[in-house]
Amino acid sequence: MPNFWNDLTKWLEEASKVVGKEAGDLTLKGRLKLEIFELRRKLRDNFSDLGALIFEQVYLKKKAEWKKNAKITALVRKIKKNQRLLAKKQAEYKKIGKQTKKKKR
């Protein structure tokens, strides 16, 4: 009978470790999902601002030199930066579930 209790205790310890790890993964995934959502929102806002600036420069002010506008180039840099961050966070998000599955095998 003591062997049964030892086995049960070991099993419960292992199960609690797995549950703790899964809870940690879910927390991390939730945080990353929120960061991904925020980056997508920033990108949408950046594209909207960029479109408004280009429209103003090209159609309203009839300027041909809109590519040299500092505000436009700054927005393009922000967009590229946010796209890189978004790709990084999405890759990180995808890795979380795969790491747990590989450890179980």
Buried (B, 14 or more C-beta within 10 A) or exposed (E): EEEEEEEEEEEEEEEEEEEEEEEEBEEEBEEBEEBBEBBBEBBEEBEEBBEEBBEBBEEEEEEEEBEEBEEBEBBEEBBEBBEEBBEEBBEBBEEBEEEBEEEEE
